[in-house]
């Protein structure tokens, strides 16, 4: 049995404006755009549940109220479906609901960066290790990325960030890690840099949006100066934390889709449709036909 403090809480920063998806995101939060039939945010919440998370902390902003509604009970709909005996729909509805008391919502109030968003969750998380999900990053894997990380954590303890290979010329868009010695199922992190200038990245392993962090990160974030892009960067606070505590990288081998970009969002939709047996049969030949016939017009 492990002696690590279990990971029971997860933080979901969902305050971003989603300007890249305007006008879709004028009245609908970007986290509520759907990949197939599920809102983007529910992929992260489902991944968290599968990893044993029991409390869900959403760091929101203005106009994000519908996220709270999505995870609540929809009493009228549930009652109507029950009266009509729509069992499959009831099951889907149940799966999108968090139990009473399982969710907390707090507002970031000012767009000061990811580090600031995480810091806003400090009182709700309290003095325990927690999982952090960047919900834009939708992952496709038979076993969730966070489940695999929790498994590694049960052996290593400390802090763990998921990483993934990216083309070298893309490294300037992300946080990038420097790899030290291997540990079983991961590696020691010896350095991190947020949005390295082209040609300076220490590796092509980028931080892909899943973290297990110890609560001391909050004390560091409290005084964290702004970094890349003038924002309070989580990566900068993690660099300090890694000097004080064990810090590991986990190499994710599934697929990650950055649903904060249109390209990633489209690819996520295709990938999940192709994963769906019945749908794949119809869609695959259509996609092949479209690839042959449709040419860009602009
Ligand atoms: C954030 C993190 C970065 C990480 C990325 C993953 O950057 O700061 O380290 O690689 O998410 O999507 P952002 O996408 O907010 O610029």
Boltz pocket constraint, residues with backbone or C-beta under 6 A from the ligand:
constraints:
  - pocket:
      binder: B
      contacts: [[A, 114], [A, 134], [A, 137], [A, 173], [A, 174], [A, 175], [A, 176], [A, 194], [A, 206], [A, 207], [A, 208], [A, 209], [A, 233], [A, 234], [A, 235]]
      max_distance: 6.0
